[in-house]
Amino acid sequence: MKRLLGNYLERVGGDYSDMRFERMERTRVEYRGRELLESGSSVTQGFVLRILEKGGFASACFNDGSELDAAIRKAKECAQSMGSGGEMNTRLLVPPPVEDEIEPTIKGDPRAVSLEEKMALLSSYNRLVMASRDMITTLAVYEEVTRERHFINSAGTYVAEPLVTASISIRMIAAGNGVLQNGRAVVGGSDGFERLLGREDVFLRKAEIVSRLLQARPVEAGTYNVVLNPEMTGVFIHEAFGHFSEADLIEHNPSLREKMNMDRRLGCELLTVCDDPTMPAQIGHYSYDDEGVAGRRVVLMQKGILRGRLHSMRTARSYGESLNGHAIAEDFRYPPIVRMGCIYVTPGDNEPSELLDGAGDGLYVLDAKGGQTSGENFTFGAQYGYLIRNGKSGAMVRDINLMGNLFETLFAVKGVGRDTAISEMGGCGKGQMNIRSAMGGPHILIKAVRVGGC
């Protein structure tokens, strides 16, 4: 593949060019209740070419060598058109050349496991959940995605690295007393099929929680001192801060760019946030991004002070900051954009029980149920929670949505746990879908959070 890509790239020219070939295999098994809805695999493959010429930077996708000349012509026309106006004069920070071929560290390569074995494992977990109290149906999915990536550029870099992920998720719906409740449990990662084995307790525990939610009352709307569990911490830091750390998202927003000036205090001294795509085993793990740049751990916020941001080659040059390997594409149909790899809050000094005590009368919220941002404001939901009375976890509540302003809420963090956990399923829909964007952290205590409810 290196020789083929090299021969193709020699025909491109331009001030800079690169090409990525990708073969993606996706396996999916899906049950709705006890009915098997889908079982099978699909394979797609293709190339994406990028050209920088006379200040214009453009890309074109193609499926095989017979389409190369047309792709070069289209990319060059677009690049020259973009560069001719002068306003979109693009420059790149291209790293020194490197040659590397990576093999992932995997315990039980899912690519070597038969489809029948994958179906049997999913079916066994699904049967356990369906047999649980009050359960009326499920949506159980085994999903495996392998991206075999080969990247080459005109500066002399060639890297090859397959990204292999496998996960099982079960969405559960229970009914009783005229009420429907749902929840989701997920196991998965990038370290092999063995991670999925022997996880019955995860699904049974969530099935019991969904059943108990039938008796829970909706939370009353108001302002609460809130303790987030690690999954909620991950969603909070992803939505409320992480996107503003992606350089391309704020570069054309003058007010946000001013607020995100380097070395500015953005939060309390307890809060340190990092992004590390190279962290072993987590679902978003990679060694090189889709621009062939080595991924590395980035301290985004240190004790409340902004210390870093995530970059592509273009944004790093634009900001005058260092490369850190955070340009990721959904697949070969897309050029890469700036993405979080694995964002997390670093552990602090508190036991979770101390955070509950610090909340006094408040709300303990657990397990994410989606989230989004709009400018500086965010909202995200929790699958369930417990009222906190006098520092102790009490009655279960449901229908919880947390809302706030980024720059106010980061200062409202009053405690950070010493525990930590990273999500086993990633996901982010910025521009393109990224199923491997991981997040996590410890328990944290935030004072005076607005909570929507009944």
C-alpha positions, 0 to 999 in steps of 0.5 A: 500500500505504501508503494501504491500511495507513493505512486499516486501522490507523485502525480499530484503536485501542489505546495503540499499534498497528502492521501489517506486510504481506508478500508472499513469493515463494520459488523452489526447484530441487533435484537429488538426484544427477542427478535433478531432484526439484523446480523451481518458485515459490510466493507467499504473502502476508498481514498481521500486526497488533499492539496494545498496550492497557492493558499487554497486547501481542498480535498476530493474522495475517490474509490479506485485508481481509475478516478485518481486523475479526476480527483486531482483535477477537482481538488486542484480546481477547488484549491486554486479557487479558494486561494485566489480570493486571498481571504482564505490563504491557508498555511499548514504546520507540517511535522517532520516526516515519520514512517511507522506501522502500528499494530494495536494491542488486543486481547481477543481480536474481534476480527478473528471471532466468528459472527455466530459467537458474537451473536451468541454473546449478545443474545445471552446478555439480551435474554438476561435483561428480558427476563428481568423484572418489569422489562417489556422490550430491549434494543440490543446491539453488537457493533464492531468497526475496523478502520484500516488506515494508510496515510502518506504525504508529500513531506515524506510521512507514511503511517499505517494503523488499524483502529479496532473497536467493539461494543455491546449496548442494550437499551432497556424499556420497563413498564408498570403502574402506567409508567414507561422508563428506559435506560442503557448499559454499554460495554466496549473498547479498543482492546479486544473482544475479551473486554465484552466477556463476563459482563453480566453484572453491568446489564443486570445492574442497569435492568434493576435500576430501570425497574426501580425508576418505575417507582421513582418520582420526577425531580422537582425543577430548581437549583441544586448542589449536584454530585456527578458520577464519572460518566456524567462528569465525562459528558459535562466536560465534553459538552461544557468545555471540550468543544471550546478546546477544539481550535476550529470551533472557536477560531471564527467566533471573536467573543469565544476566542477572546474568552479562550485566550491561553493562560486565562483563568476559566475555572476553579483551582480544583479543576484540571482537564486533559485529552489523551488519545494515546491512553491504552485500552480506552475506546478512542485510542490511536497513535496517529491522527488522520493527518499522520500526526502523532497523538499526544496528551494535552493539558487543556486546563491546569488548576482552572487555567487554560493551558492548551487546545486541540489542533489540526495542522491548519489550526496549529499554524493559524494559532501559532501553537504546537501540533498535538494530533487531534484531526480525525475523520469519520471515514475515507469519505471525509477530510479530518476535522479537529476532534476530542480523543479522550477528554477527562477531568483528572482525579482530586483528593475527595472520596465520593462520600465526602462530596455527598457530604459537601452537597448537604441537601442536593442531587446525586446524578448518574449516567448520561442521557445525551447532551448539547451546547449552544454558544456558552450554554449547555444542557445534558440529561441523566438516566437517574439520580438520588436526592441528597439529604444531610449529605446522604443519598436518599430517594431515587428521582428521574427525568433530570436535565442539567443546564448552565453557562460554561464560564459560570459552572467551571467556577462552581466546582467545589470538589473533585473525587479521587476515583476515575472512570472512562466511558466504554462507548464514545460518541460525538456528532460535531460535523461528522460522526465520531463513535470513538470520542471517549470521555470520563473523570471522577465524581465531582461536586458542583454548587447551585446547578439549574435542574429542569424537572416537573 
